[in-house]
Amino acid sequence: MLEDNKKNWDSKLKYALWADRVTIKKSTGNSPFKLVYGAEAVFPIQLTLPVEKLLQTEQNEEEEMAKRITNLVEVHQIREQLVEKVAAHQKKVKEAFDKKEKIYIFQVGDLVLMWDALKEKKGNHGKFDAF
């Protein structure tokens, strides 16, 4: 996309963001778009058949309200399931991280890095300063 002109990357950013927002994430099992709006993104090419059906049938306002309420209930249920799914994913990630953790046992006289937050200046960690 950017091979020809690398200076115009910002004009392509909206396409990359859109692609990210409509892509189903492994951790949640849903796209960010669906979590925000309660429905999957519909691309213009996907609208042709539903628009034809809409034109062929007359819709009643009460039916539309009932559909909307049902949709809101479904979105709420999806979000509740998502909380559980995210918790399970976080647990899985934590377990993978904890497998790599090393347990250190310190003895008296061992050299350790001492961090004094009171001596720390903003932007300067001071870990290499002399005591």
Residue pairs with C-beta under 8 A, 6 or more apart in sequence:
1 12
1 15
2 8
2 9
2 12
20 32
21 31
21 32
21 33
21 41
22 31
22 33
22 40
22 41
23 31
24 30
24 31
25 31
25 32
26 89
27 85
27 86
27 89
28 35
28 82
28 85
28 86
28 89
29 82
29 85
30 78
30 82
31 40
31 41
33 40
33 41
34 40
34 41
34 78
35 78
35 79
35 82
38 71
38 72
38 74
38 75
38 78
39 71
106 112
113 127
114 131
115 127
116 126
119 126
119 129
120 126
